[in-house]
Amino acid sequence: MKKRKKNRTNTEPVNPLEDMLNRFQNLLPADQWNLVLEELNQPYYQAVRLNPLKTDKSIDDIADKYQWAYKPVPYCDTGFWITENSLPLSKTVEHQMGHYYIQDAASMLPVELFDFEGLEQPLVLDMAASPGGKTTHLLSKVADKGLVIANDSSRDRLTALRIVLQNWGAVHNAVTNYPGEKFGAWYPETFDRILLDAPCSMQGLQATESHPLRGITQKEINALANRQSKLLSSAITALKTEGQVVYSTCTLTPEENEGVLQRVLDQFGTTIQIDSFSDRLPSSSRGLSYFEENHFDPQIRNAARLWPFVFGTAGFFAARITKKAPLASKQSLPPARPLEQAGWFALSQQDVLNLCSEIQQTYGFDFFSLKQTQNWEIWTYKQNLYCFPIQFLTNFSQLPVQSLGLTLAENNSDGLILSHEFITRFGSLATQNLIFLDESQSEEWMRGNDLPMSISSQGSNPVMIIIDHQHRVIGRGRISQDRLRNLLPHRLRII
């Protein structure tokens, strides 16, 4: 008896790229398909996105320093492809201090599709946030105001997410670990903006460091599309009326893109609309009108389908949905645990005033005004002090989180030790207890080495703010006899 051949649609292909090409060829006319093939033979460049929360340096300032050649990402003002570089992009002071994030250029599109105009203190949900690149983009676009909840259902991915947010230096964020499908029932009509960069098959035709080429079966694609539809339904339910959700994937499979949009249009009807970007994106990036025997709602043409030849990116898909009316939905209670039960406590008013006075005397800047302007409260956990966003405390104070806000300082028997994260974001406000390094000292510092140095300080041996020869705040140090002890976190050293 002959062995029955396995159904190819349920077995992983041997050559992932060849399988993708076979899968997608019939989706484009011949002339555009030839453009895809030509683009896949072109060099594929890394891109960076600048952090306006930490630096006002232009791309020219950084490029001149490292002899980069670059070209702008057309839909992102802070995004740039680096077309020539001798030093790895991850081995610069600016990268280690969070002045830019290395990100595939296609992944910069989703956040740029949002309209944040008129939102003073927005509530934003990043439903599937890890590793955190798009979350940092959201925090930059809202100027670190309001609140961005960075949620991811995978506990294993939370450490990377927290590290990225710490390095970006934002305060108005919370990290949570819940199934995204729950948010619609827990928080209906709550968020101004929601990003759903959905888990997907990663069939984007270009291999990147974060998205290597991999095979996929039709069964896996169908399972992913089912989950994506549930996540998007939850996002739409959690959205305020007139709010916006951006749905995106790093795949070109129609089942996970136009097919998912069709499902939510069938579910919600005229309650939602898919917004057009014909004035911002070329016609070659429009969504499909049909796939196989399925004809899609005409609105789906408003979605952005980035084939590699459109902008020279990996394949990508994104659509912005506006919610036009409230929805009737089933509600359920979210998990609840007061912060105090987890050992967190708000600093008393007198303790806050004492803290502000100590920072003023030690570093010469008005921390009280900064706290008030930025809408923070100061909370403590054991010996650590944290800046918490008031929008979280107002709207989600009972929701258990994995991390919240920005670490301000450790307060122990050695006195107040400002955190690396706080100093690299706000250290430029300080006017005293600063140490300026020359070029040689700066290089040694970034290697993690202590420096021989005999200096005096204002106060009782405070943590010193370190500024390098190019006027960049590069961390903290402490005077110890005849040397300056290096407090740079190990993960940020350039070796």
Summary of the structure (lengths in Angstrom):
residues: 495
radius of gyration: 24.6
end to end distance: 62.6
largest distance: 89.1
contacts: 1584
relative contact order: 0.11
helix: 37%
strand: 24%
